[in-house]
Amino acid sequence: MSLASAVPMIVLSLFGGVIADRLPKKRLIQLSQITMTFVSLGNAIAVSTGYLRAEHPESWWVLMTGAIILGVIMAIAMPSRQAIIPETRVP
């Protein structure tokens, strides 16, 4: 799962920096948090319904898909998180 999330982060991090420069950082961070919440909710539903069990050996795709989506989200959100720090000054 770490590899599944690391590949999109490595490939898309440059694009994430461009997106962070062009879009409002606060909104981009909020959108990424909401999307990560939905991915976690999907994993929670898969666990609570019993789909992620040893009886379902094909259920690995749920976790891998979630890891890939989280990798894409983090590749886009991390440059925004880093770039918003200088903008948070106390007057």
BAVEXSE-538399 format. One line per 8 residues: number of its first residue (from 1); for each residue y, z, x negated of N, C-alpha, C. Coordinates in pm, 1 decimal. Atoms other than C-alpha are relative to their C-alpha. Layout:
BEGIN
NUM> Y,Z,X,Y,Z,X,Y,Z,X | ...
//
This chain:
BEGIN
1> -118.6,0.0,-82.0,0.0,0.0,0.0,124.9,0.0,-86.3 | -116.0,-0.1,89.3,232.5,64.2,-289.5,29.0,-140.5,-51.3 | -18.7,137.6,44.7,175.7,-287.2,-416.9,55.1,-87.1,112.3 | -47.8,77.8,-113.6,230.6,-429.1,-68.7,147.6,24.8,28.2 | -142.3,-25.0,-21.6,571.0,-262.2,-48.3,84.0,-32.5,-123.4 | -76.3,26.4,122.2,668.5,-317.6,-413.1,30.9,-148.0,-19.5 | -22.8,144.0,19.5,631.3,-696.8,-412.6,123.7,-48.7,75.7 | -124.1,41.9,-66.5,894.1,-755.3,-141.0,125.1,64.3,-59.1
9> -116.6,-66.0,58.9,1123.7,-502.9,-306.4,43.5,-70.6,-127.9 | -33.9,69.6,123.6,1106.1,-686.1,-638.7,57.2,-137.8,29.7 | -40.5,138.0,-29.5,1142.4,-1033.6,-488.0,132.8,-5.2,74.5 | -116.2,9.0,-89.2,1412.5,-956.9,-231.9,117.7,88.7,-38.8 | -109.3,-93.1,31.9,1631.0,-700.4,-410.0,129.5,-72.9,-35.3 | -123.3,75.4,27.8,1876.4,-965.2,-534.4,67.5,-45.7,128.9 | -56.2,39.2,-128.9,1920.0,-1093.0,-181.3,57.4,120.2,73.1 | -52.2,-122.1,-59.8,1967.1,-734.7,-66.4,137.5,35.2,-52.8
17> -132.4,-24.1,56.8,2259.9,-701.3,-304.9,105.6,-91.3,58.6 | -94.1,94.7,-61.3,2423.9,-1013.1,-163.1,29.7,40.8,143.3 | -19.0,-43.2,-138.9,2368.6,-889.9,191.1,86.1,126.0,4.7 | -78.5,-123.5,3.2,2512.7,-548.6,97.6,147.4,-27.9,-27.5 | -139.0,33.7,28.1,2827.5,-715.6,-34.2,68.9,-67.1,118.0 | -60.5,79.9,-106.4,2882.0,-930.5,273.6,2.7,67.8,136.2 | 6.0,-65.9,-130.5,2790.6,-702.3,564.8,49.1,144.2,-11.7 | -39.3,-141.2,3.9,2917.6,-356.6,661.6,-117.9,87.9,-42.0
25> 108.7,-78.2,58.2,2711.2,-112.7,457.8,-52.1,106.0,95.4 | 41.9,-105.4,-91.7,2706.7,162.4,717.0,-92.3,-55.6,107.9 | 83.0,60.7,-104.7,2566.6,-67.5,986.0,-134.3,-46.7,-55.3 | 123.4,46.6,62.4,2310.1,-211.9,747.8,-94.8,117.4,-26.0 | 81.8,-119.1,22.1,2187.4,136.3,656.2,-54.1,52.9,132.5 | 45.4,-45.7,-131.0,2171.3,236.4,1022.0,-109.7,-89.2,55.4 | 100.8,93.7,-48.1,1977.8,-77.0,1113.2,-130.9,15.6,-76.2 | 122.5,-18.5,78.1,1733.4,-19.8,829.3,-71.9,128.8,40.7
33> 61.6,-124.8,-43.5,1674.5,339.1,941.3,-69.6,-17.1,135.5 | 60.4,23.8,-131.9,1608.7,225.8,1298.8,-127.7,-81.7,-14.5 | 117.7,83.9,19.0,1366.0,-41.0,1181.0,-112.8,79.4,-64.4 | 103.2,-83.2,62.1,1181.8,206.1,957.1,-59.5,98.5,101.3 | 49.9,-88.0,-105.0,1154.9,438.3,1256.4,-102.4,-71.5,86.2 | 94.5,75.8,-81.7,983.8,165.1,1458.2,-130.2,-27.1,-74.7 | 121.8,18.6,79.0,738.6,95.8,1175.0,-81.8,128.9,-0.6 | 69.5,-128.7,-1.9,653.4,465.6,1157.7,-57.2,30.0,138.1
41> 49.6,-17.6,-136.1,619.5,476.0,1534.8,-125.0,-84.2,24.1 | 118.7,84.6,-12.4,374.7,185.5,1519.3,-120.0,60.5,-69.2 | 109.6,-67.2,69.5,166.8,369.7,1261.7,-47.3,123.0,77.3 | 36.3,-119.2,-77.1,176.1,685.9,1471.9,-79.7,-37.4,124.6 | 74.5,44.9,-118.2,59.4,495.5,1779.4,-140.5,-44.5,-39.4 | 132.3,43.4,46.2,-224.1,338.7,1580.0,-89.3,119.2,-32.1 | 78.6,-119.4,30.3,-335.4,682.8,1463.4,-36.1,74.1,128.5 | 25.2,-79.1,-120.7,-300.3,853.4,1802.1,-94.4,-69.1,97.7
49> 94.0,69.8,-87.6,-492.7,581.9,1986.9,-138.8,-10.9,-62.0 | 130.0,4.0,65.0,-773.6,606.4,1735.0,-34.2,-132.3,-64.3 | 27.5,130.4,61.0,-738.8,255.4,1598.1,-20.8,11.7,-150.7 | 15.4,-20.0,144.3,-707.1,379.5,1238.8,-111.0,101.3,-25.9 | 116.2,-84.5,25.6,-1056.9,522.7,1205.7,-100.7,-77.9,-82.2 | 106.5,64.6,77.4,-1363.2,451.2,998.9,-81.3,-96.0,86.0 | 73.5,89.6,-89.9,-1519.0,286.9,1306.2,66.1,-137.4,12.0 | -75.4,126.1,-2.1,-1252.2,13.1,1279.7,32.9,-40.3,-143.5
57> -28.8,36.2,140.1,-1283.3,-125.6,926.6,106.8,-107.9,-13.4 | -104.1,103.2,6.2,-1042.9,-406.7,1014.7,139.4,55.0,26.6 | -129.5,-59.6,-34.1,-760.6,-162.1,1089.5,92.9,13.1,-120.1 | -83.6,-9.8,119.8,-628.1,-177.9,731.5,125.3,-85.0,11.5 | -114.6,90.7,-10.7,-391.7,-460.2,833.9,121.4,70.6,59.6 | -112.9,-72.7,-59.2,-178.4,-214.4,1034.4,81.3,67.7,-110.4 | -69.8,-69.3,108.1,-96.9,-10.6,725.7,62.3,-97.8,-98.3 | -54.2,97.7,94.6,-49.5,-315.2,501.4,121.7,-71.0,57.7
65> -115.0,64.6,-63.3,181.8,-486.0,748.6,119.7,94.5,2.1 | -107.6,-97.9,1.8,384.7,-167.8,781.3,58.8,17.9,-138.8 | -48.9,-14.8,137.3,406.5,-135.0,402.4,83.3,-120.3,-42.4 | -76.7,121.0,33.8,525.0,-495.2,366.1,135.7,2.6,69.1 | -126.6,-6.1,-73.9,788.3,-449.1,636.6,92.2,105.5,-61.9 | -82.0,-103.0,63.8,907.8,-126.2,474.0,53.2,-46.6,-135.3 | -47.6,54.2,126.9,929.2,-304.6,138.5,116.1,-94.7,18.8 | -110.5,92.0,-30.0,1148.1,-575.6,289.8,124.6,77.6,40.5
73> -114.2,-79.4,-45.1,1368.2,-318.0,459.7,65.6,72.6,-116.6 | -55.7,-73.9,113.1,1408.6,-111.8,144.3,69.2,-92.3,-99.1 | -65.4,95.1,90.3,1491.9,-420.8,-61.3,138.7,-36.2,49.6 | -129.8,32.5,-57.1,1778.9,-488.6,175.0,89.4,123.0,9.1 | -79.6,-120.6,-23.5,1888.4,-127.9,234.7,42.8,71.9,-127.6 | -32.7,-77.9,120.3,1883.3,19.3,-116.9,130.0,-44.0,-67.5 | -130.9,34.9,56.8,2172.2,-189.3,-254.6,116.7,49.6,85.4 | -105.4,-53.2,-87.6,2376.9,-84.5,49.2,17.7,149.1,-20.8
81> -8.1,-144.3,23.5,2293.1,279.0,-11.3,68.8,30.8,-132.3 | -62.0,-23.4,129.5,2395.2,254.2,-374.6,147.5,-38.9,0.0 | -137.2,48.2,0.5,2713.9,60.6,-302.2,92.2,81.3,90.6 | -86.2,-75.8,-92.4,2835.6,292.7,-26.8,47.1,131.5,-63.2 | -36.6,-127.0,61.9,2856.5,596.8,-257.1,145.7,2.4,-46.2 | -141.5,-5.6,38.4,3193.6,503.2,-414.0,97.4,-5.7,118.8 | -87.1,9.5,-118.7,3330.6,436.8,-63.8,10.7,131.9,74.9 | -1.8,-129.1,-70.4,3259.9,795.0,49.3,80.8,100.6,-79.1
89> -92.5,-91.3,70.7,3562.1,967.7,-99.0,55.5,99.7,99.0 | -67.8,-101.3,-80.9,3709.7,1284.9,33.2,149.1,-13.4,-26.1 | -144.6,19.2,22.2,4081.6,1230.9,89.1,72.1,124.6,-44.5
//
